[in-house]
């Protein structure tokens, strides 16, 4: 059985934003080279402070078996147990200092977030779901992929077509079926003063 | 004259991602209450680590004259000189620690970036352009909007319909007309090892 999710939005929003959610059940089909290129191209055109583009990615498609398995190894077991079924894996890395001046880039993580959102929404536009994971061994990833100092591996992204969830562990099946929830706007959109309205 | 921009994408990407860019020429038309609600609703549904939703926003529409002018004051002059023509202004703020445990949230800035990208792409879907600005006095903003400790005002976002650029200062007209440029994927998408491929 394949889970469908309702997004109880309070105002009309674009389909690729409304329909996106983060499943753990993927169908083991590899992304194609073109699909992954389109998805990374969307990240490419994200905005960034001073157009610094402080994002780097290590990527592997499922059909690149050796690279794909290598990418699984830094993941926490609670993630790799389902991420192994993804069609591609992406490790998102930020450049902490400006290329030109070497000064710290206060917007590095933020701008990586902008690029990652472009990436996952482009995936959604192609019928490909995504699931971001903070649970991985950053030191192991740094060593394995020879990530230099000044660059910070921040988040993994599993990409793939959604699959049936019956084979997931019970506790994952529960999470998979849980309704989507967010704070109402009144708790994070303010006017004139923090916390107001 | 109104500038049009070409996005020389190397692979097909979704229109709202492809067509988005950050103008300085806005047409002084206010966003409606519904438009701003839709845009903030898109931010609401962004993903975040542990579903923490570490984003807060101070917002003002142009037709809320007093609030709008208040929001202009922390901006650097190089920004307020054109942002004053926007249809709404948004200050994006991150919550630095987890609400439950109080532990530092390493993904706070990143997840604010995810939400901001949802926000600007929803704007684009409504025909509303956006321009993010790091140039503002964060201490002034903190004082003015009574932003508590543990929250970090990170970026302003001007929203509005694009206008003609003839009235902009000459140096801004030049930037406005400059072609869109990004690194090729070969400089930020790697396989197996950082910098490879």
Interface residues (C-beta under 8 A of the other chain):
Chain A: X7 X9 X10 X11 X12 X13 X14 X16 X17 X18 X20 X22 X34 X37 X38 X40 X41 X42 X44 X45 X46 X47 X49 X51 X53 X55 X56 X57 X58 X59 X60 X64 X67 X70 X93 X94 X106 X107 X108 X109 X110 X111 X112 X113 X114 X115 X116 X117 X118 X120 X121 X122 X125 X132 X134 X145 X146 X147 X148 X151 X154 X155 X180 X181 X182 X183 X185 X188 X189 X190 X191 X192 X193 X194 X195
Chain B: X7 X9 X10 X11 X12 X13 X14 X16 X17 X18 X20 X22 X34 X37 X38 X40 X41 X42 X44 X45 X46 X47 X49 X51 X53 X55 X56 X57 X58 X59 X60 X64 X67 X70 X93 X94 X106 X107 X108 X109 X110 X111 X112 X113 X114 X115 X116 X117 X118 X120 X121 X122 X125 X132 X134 X145 X146 X147 X148 X151 X154 X155 X180 X181 X182 X183 X185 X188 X189 X190 X191 X192 X193 X194 X195
